[in-house]
């Protein structure tokens, strides 16, 4: 059934008006269509909302990600799950050739409007539309958590990376001290949805994001998944006390 058919066949409210469209919210099975639709719905205010919810830390995380990627002039860099291209724009400051790739068309459209200088490509992390060994580095910021199959996505990233090329994963993780973890989880599960009610066009999407962060593997577990996918020399470092971790790895030499 098409969207138009669904709207025509939707039940009417008692006063004859069609019911409001429910907020899009993916569940933790992370079905691709649900996740894409959820991000489509928050695209217009996504960057501003992230800055508010992270208390401005998102800027520091992007700079740390750029340093970890360590792109050289002319390097081809794939920024996967790039959303509106804010991370891609940061990476391009090192004169790299950056491709921003995402499967949310809403995010890509918002990015093309706000950052016309960035090259955007629609693509699924599980079936990237690029040739083998096409990139010197691949990065994914706060998107691996939303992919349906983590190891399959990491394996696909390895396919498009040249031998000896680099991977950088910037993702939410687990605070390293007990007291901070307690405070953080309270903010994540209580305060974050409350703040999202005020600043986001779709607070339900941020409830999913909070739950997905809590369910995500810790630093060592993610490092093991990166290794399982075939990457070598896997390492990580914590940012903001472990709220975020940067995982770095290298493609095997030919």
Residue pairs with C-beta under 8 A, 6 or more apart in sequence:
1 9
7 18
10 18
10 19
11 19
12 18
12 19
13 19
23 41
23 202
23 203
23 204
23 205
24 34
24 37
24 38
24 40
24 41
24 202
24 204
24 205
25 34
25 38
25 202
25 204
25 205
25 207
25 208
26 34
26 35
26 37
26 38
26 146
26 205
26 208
27 34
27 208
28 208
28 211
28 212
28 215
29 148
30 146
30 147
30 148
30 212
31 148
32 103
32 124
32 126
32 148
35 104
35 146
36 103
36 104
36 105
38 202
38 205
38 208
39 46
39 83
39 102
39 104
39 106
39 107
39 205
40 104
40 105
40 106
40 107
41 106
41 201
41 202
41 205
42 49
42 200
42 201
42 202
42 205
42 206
43 83
43 84
43 104
43 106
43 107
43 109
43 110
44 110
44 201
45 199
45 200
45 201
46 83
46 84
46 107
46 110
47 83
47 84
47 86
47 114
48 199
49 196
49 199
49 200
49 206
50 58
51 58
51 59
52 195
52 199
53 192
53 195
53 196
53 199
53 206
54 61
57 240
57 243
57 244
60 239
60 240
61 141
61 170
61 239
61 240
61 244
62 86
62 87
62 90
62 141
62 170
63 90
64 170
64 239
64 246
65 87
65 90
65 91
65 139
65 141
65 168
65 170
65 246
66 90
66 91
66 93
66 94
68 168
68 170
68 246
68 248
69 77
69 91
69 94
69 137
69 139
69 166
69 168
70 137
70 166
71 77
71 91
71 94
71 95
71 96
71 136
71 137
72 94
72 96
72 136
73 94
73 95
73 96
74 95
74 96
74 97
75 94
75 96
75 97
75 136
75 137
76 96
76 97
76 99
76 134
76 135
76 136
76 137
77 91
77 96
77 97
77 98
77 99
77 135
77 136
77 137
77 138
77 139
78 98
78 99
78 101
78 128
78 130
78 134
78 135
78 137
78 138
78 139
78 157
78 160
79 85
79 87
79 88
79 91
79 98
79 99
79 100
79 101
79 139
79 140
79 141
80 101
80 102
80 123
80 125
80 128
80 138
80 139
80 140
80 143
80 157
81 101
81 102
81 125
81 140
81 141
81 142
81 143
81 144
81 146
81 147
82 88
82 100
82 101
82 102
82 107
82 111
82 120
82 141
82 143
83 102
83 104
83 107
83 111
83 143
84 107
84 110
84 111
84 114
84 115
85 100
85 111
85 114
85 115
85 118
85 120
86 115
87 100
87 139
87 141
87 170
88 98
88 99
88 100
88 115
88 118
89 115
89 117
89 118
91 98
91 139
92 98
92 117
92 118
96 137
98 118
98 119
99 119
99 121
99 130
99 135
100 108
100 111
100 118
100 119
100 120
100 121
101 120
101 121
101 122
101 123
101 128
102 108
102 111
102 120
102 122
102 123
102 143
103 122
103 123
103 124
103 125
105 122
108 120
108 122
111 118
111 120
112 118
112 120
121 129
122 129
123 129
123 130
125 140
125 143
125 144
125 147
125 153
125 156
125 157
126 147
126 148
126 149
126 152
126 153
126 156
127 156
128 156
128 157
128 159
128 160
130 160
131 160
132 159
132 160
133 159
133 160
133 161
133 162
133 163
133 165
134 160
134 162
135 160
135 161
135 162
135 165
136 161
136 162
136 165
136 166
137 161
137 165
137 166
137 167
137 168
138 157
138 160
138 161
138 165
138 166
138 167
138 168
139 167
139 168
139 169
139 170
140 157
140 168
140 169
140 170
140 171
141 169
141 170
141 171
142 170
142 171
142 172
144 150
144 153
144 154
144 169
144 171
145 171
145 172
145 212
145 213
145 216
146 212
147 153
150 225
151 225
151 228
151 229
154 167
154 225
154 226
154 228
154 229
154 230
154 231
155 229
155 230
157 167
157 229
158 167
158 229
158 230
158 231
158 251
161 167
161 251
162 251
163 251
163 252
163 253
163 254
164 250
164 251
164 252
164 253
165 250
165 251
166 248
166 249
166 250
166 251
167 226
167 231
167 247
167 248
167 249
167 250
167 251
168 246
168 247
168 248
169 222
169 226
169 246
169 247
169 248
170 244
170 245
170 246
171 216
171 222
171 244
171 245
171 247
172 213
172 216
172 243
172 244
172 245
173 216
173 218
173 219
173 222
173 238
173 242
173 243
173 244
173 245
174 181
174 218
174 219
174 242
175 181
175 184
175 241
175 242
175 243
176 238
176 241
176 242
177 241
177 242
180 241
180 242
181 242
184 241
184 243
185 214
188 210
188 213
188 214
189 210
189 211
189 214
192 206
192 210
193 203
193 206
193 207
193 210
196 203
196 205
196 206
196 207
197 203
200 206
216 222
217 225
219 236
219 238
219 242
219 245
219 247
222 236
222 245
222 247
223 234
223 235
223 236
223 247
226 234
226 247
226 249
227 234
227 249
230 252
231 249
231 250
231 251
232 249
232 250
232 251
232 252
233 249
233 250
234 247
234 248
234 249
235 247
235 248
235 249
236 245
236 246
236 247
236 248
237 245
237 246
238 244
238 245
239 245
239 246
